[in-house]
Amino acid sequence: MSQSDRLKARFEQVAVENRAALVTFVTCGDPNPEIAAQILSGLPQAGADIIELGMPFSDPMADGPAIQLANLRALGNGMTLRKTLAMVSNFRQQDNDTPIILMGYYNPIYHFGVQPFIDAAINAGVDGLIIVDLPPEEDNELCHPCLTAGLHWIRLTTPTTDDHRLDTVLKNSSGFVYYVSIAGITGTVSADKQSVADAVARIKRHTDLPVAVGFGIKTVEHVKQTAAITEGVVVGSAIVDKIQQGAETGKSAEQICADVHGFVAELASGTGRE
């Protein structure tokens, strides 16, 4: 299955199953490359429909403390962008169906080289990108080359994105729209259900793309509430917290993976709709 088909197929599948897609975020290489590879390998079986894989970066400005620390752990253990792509490639040897989205910042890609990065990402089996610090005004930098090559370009929208700006943001979006449900950094407060419902409805007046909601979703109850009003539910910091807790308390690789996959399975149980 080609890169451009995986996301579409997955959202079609979960729609038939009358549920939302569970989108799980982990930082590549956290807490170390070996355990990270085991975590990544087991996410689909645990219930992850789509995987967001964070590209480690030294200054993740949009992320809260949990993911900032995850970036530092990964970088401290030698993780690089090239090794991130290699981990995706290894994952593809066992799973050619689960979409993988790389999420992060432009600096590492710029230093890698835009076209070499795009070519390497496609060869590795990446399905799309979320680059949080490239606004639509900079679409020539990376967005247009990605879309031309067949990589999805997934945009973030926020509670402060008004209707005029929304049209600009969505112009070159593909795959799905990621609604950031709070104004702030990852892993902090949770949004009010009605405000999220209103925001999703407003986004849908501007696009036919699926909408996934993230930021502040930490429990299966949060997942249930969000799944009722949108096509995708994104959980990141709460999963990263599990990894951190395991690493800091000296748990074995097997126990860390069991804790993370068990938590993802619990979250996945909340994606169904009544």
C-alpha positions, 0 to 999 in steps of 0.5 A: 500500500502506498504512502498516500493510501494508508491514512485514507484507508485507515480513516475509512476503516474506522468509520465503517467500525463506527469509531474514531481513530486513536492517534498515538504520539511517541518520541523516537528514541525515547527512553533509548533506541532499543526500547523505543523500537519495541514500543513502536513495534507493539503500538498497532496491536495495542490499538493505535490506528495511526502513529505520530513519531516525534523527530527529536529536536533540542528546542521543541517550543510547542511541547510541554515538559513531558515531551521536552524531556523525551526529546532530551532523553532521545538526543542524549542516547544518540537519536538522530533524524537519520536513525528516526527514518531507519526506525520507520523503515524497520517498522515497515518490515513487519507492518505495511498498513499502519500510517506513520506521521513524523511530527516535529520542527523544520531545523533538523530537516533543513540541515538534512536537506529538503529533497534528500529528506523527502526521498528518504522519508518516502523510502522508509515508509513515512506517510506524512508530516506535521511541522509545527513551526512552518506556517502557510506563508512558508509552504514553498519550503517543505509543504509543496515539495512534500505534496508533490512527492506524495507525502501528506501535509497535516496542519495544526489549527487552534482555538485562535484560528479564525475563519479567514485564517482557517481557509489559509491553513487548510489550503494545502492540507491533506490527510487530516486536520489536527485540531489543537484543543487548547491554546498552549503547550502539550500535556497541560490542561484539557479542553471543554467538550462543548468548545471542542465540538463547536470548533470541530463543527466549524472546521468541517464547514471549511474542509472534507478532511477528517479532523483529529483532536489532541492536546490535553487528552489523558484518560479513556474518559477524555477519549470517549468524549472526544471520539463522539465528536470527531474522526480522530483522538490524539494522545501524546503526553500521557503516553510519554509520561508512562515511558518516563515513569518506567525509565525513572523507576528502573523498570525493565524494557519488557515492563516499560513496553507492557505499561505503555501498550496496556495504557494504549489498549485502555485508551483504544477501548474508548474510541467506539461510538454509541 
